[in-house]
Every structure is written in structure tokens, then in C-alpha cells.
């Protein structure tokens, strides 16, 4: 178990909102939230406010660089899409051209060759089109996941009890070890299939090793030797 927080406070240093956690520790620990870029500083109990300010100011350039990097990756993971006739939509790494057909009985999407046809009841809003695209992505992922999981279960000697698809802000996948449940990020429908397979294997490895330690990486090396290259592709712009 981690050390108990004795006190916490919120302060502003050089225009930054900083959450200061005071614990019975000897050294400072500085963390930047990947979700919202918030600055969290763990500090020894009896340090002065001037010392805390000095730590933040010393790391100011690093903090701003990290915040900018996280914000950039968030925008790439969930890009703002304008869905109109002629727009390019990625589907498992392949670009498809969106074709819009009105006067359909209901909103739906269908791939035809290198086109993604969006049939709409009337002129749909961007929110409605995005919702239809996400539904189409979700169905596509759910169609592929069972085969991937069933292929890897006997190879790895693990059993996945449940799986699902959802939007995630900071992860490509997650694993509930006790429930043997894995989740994959909806945005994986835009990435090459090899990336989806890597995320599935990565999460399944957690059923053998909870932490991202040397044993975890050794297991990935064993089951998925090119995982480092695929991870670079997954996180590339």
C-alpha cells in the first residue's frame, strides 16, 4: 500500500494549477495527468511553500512540454471529424471516401469497395453522422475480436471471460484481472488490424503478469516479437 496522504492543497504557481500532496516521504515526486494535464506534486511533510514553488519553477519547461504532448496525443486519438461527402474515413488503417445518400429509411453505414456509404433519412447533423460512424466502428471491432481472442487463448494458456469495446481517453485497452475481462478502445477501428491484435495480446498478457515489468515485456517478446514496432505504429500520428 502507498503512503497515506497527510494533507493536500491546491495552489497556483506561474499560472499553473498545482495539487500538492504532503506525505511522509523524503523526496519530491512530480506527475502530470494524461487526462487533463493537471500538475500533481507529492512533497515531504514539512517543506516550505517557497521550496514547492522552486521545484515547480525549475521544472516549468518540462511541465509545459508534457502538457503540450499529452494534449497533442489526445487530439490525434480523438480527432475532430467533419463527415461530409468526399471526407476520408480510416477503417483498420485503410482510407475510405465517404459517400452520402439521403432519403434512406434509417441512418446506417456500409462499406462498398473503397467507399463508405452513409445512408441518412434526411440531412443529418455532424453529431448524428459521428454517432453512426462510431456504431459502425463498434460493430466492426466486435466482429473481429472473438476470433482474435480465441486464436490467442490456447497459445498463451489464458481464458478471457468477457470482452468489450468502449471509448477511452488515455488507453488503447484495459484488463480487469479478477474478472478476466478486457476492453479495447473504439478508435482501434481506425488503426491497422495488427495494432488491434497487439492490444488484445497486450491485455491478455496481464492475465499472466499484472505489472508492466521485465517479465511482462519478456512475455510480449515471446508471444508478439514485433510488439515494439507495432506499438510505434499504434501511437504514431
Secondary structure as the mmCIF struct_conf table of DSSP 4:
data_model
#
loop_
_struct_conf.conf_type_id
_struct_conf.id
_struct_conf.beg_label_comp_id
_struct_conf.beg_label_asym_id
_struct_conf.beg_label_seq_id
_struct_conf.end_label_comp_id
_struct_conf.end_label_asym_id
_struct_conf.end_label_seq_id
HELX_LH_PP_P HELX_LH_PP_P1 UNK A 2 UNK A 4
STRN STRN1 UNK A 5 UNK A 13
TURN_TY1_P TURN_TY1_P1 UNK A 14 UNK A 15
STRN STRN2 UNK A 16 UNK A 23
BEND BEND1 UNK A 24 UNK A 24
BEND BEND2 UNK A 26 UNK A 27
STRN STRN3 UNK A 29 UNK A 32
TURN_TY1_P TURN_TY1_P2 UNK A 34 UNK A 36
STRN STRN4 UNK A 39 UNK A 44
TURN_TY1_P TURN_TY1_P3 UNK A 45 UNK A 46
HELX_RH_AL_P HELX_RH_AL_P1 UNK A 49 UNK A 58
TURN_TY1_P TURN_TY1_P4 UNK A 59 UNK A 59
HELX_RH_AL_P HELX_RH_AL_P2 UNK A 60 UNK A 77
TURN_TY1_P TURN_TY1_P5 UNK A 78 UNK A 78
HELX_LH_PP_P HELX_LH_PP_P2 UNK A 79 UNK A 81
TURN_TY1_P TURN_TY1_P6 UNK A 85 UNK A 86
STRN STRN5 UNK A 88 UNK A 91
TURN_TY1_P TURN_TY1_P7 UNK A 92 UNK A 93
STRN STRN6 UNK A 94 UNK A 101
BEND BEND3 UNK A 103 UNK A 103
BEND BEND4 UNK A 105 UNK A 106
STRN STRN7 UNK A 108 UNK A 112
TURN_TY1_P TURN_TY1_P8 UNK A 113 UNK A 114
STRN STRN8 UNK A 115 UNK A 119
BEND BEND5 UNK A 121 UNK A 123
HELX_RH_AL_P HELX_RH_AL_P3 UNK A 126 UNK A 156
TURN_TY1_P TURN_TY1_P9 UNK A 157 UNK A 157
STRN STRN9 UNK A 162 UNK A 166
BEND BEND6 UNK A 169 UNK A 170
BEND BEND7 UNK A 172 UNK A 172
STRN STRN10 UNK A 173 UNK A 176
TURN_TY1_P TURN_TY1_P10 UNK A 177 UNK A 180
STRN STRN11 UNK A 181 UNK A 185
HELX_RH_3T_P HELX_RH_3T_P1 UNK A 186 UNK A 190
BEND BEND8 UNK A 191 UNK A 191
HELX_RH_AL_P HELX_RH_AL_P4 UNK A 193 UNK A 205
TURN_TY1_P TURN_TY1_P11 UNK A 206 UNK A 208
BEND BEND9 UNK A 210 UNK A 213
HELX_RH_AL_P HELX_RH_AL_P5 UNK A 214 UNK A 223
TURN_TY1_P TURN_TY1_P12 UNK A 225 UNK A 226
HELX_RH_AL_P HELX_RH_AL_P6 UNK A 227 UNK A 235
#
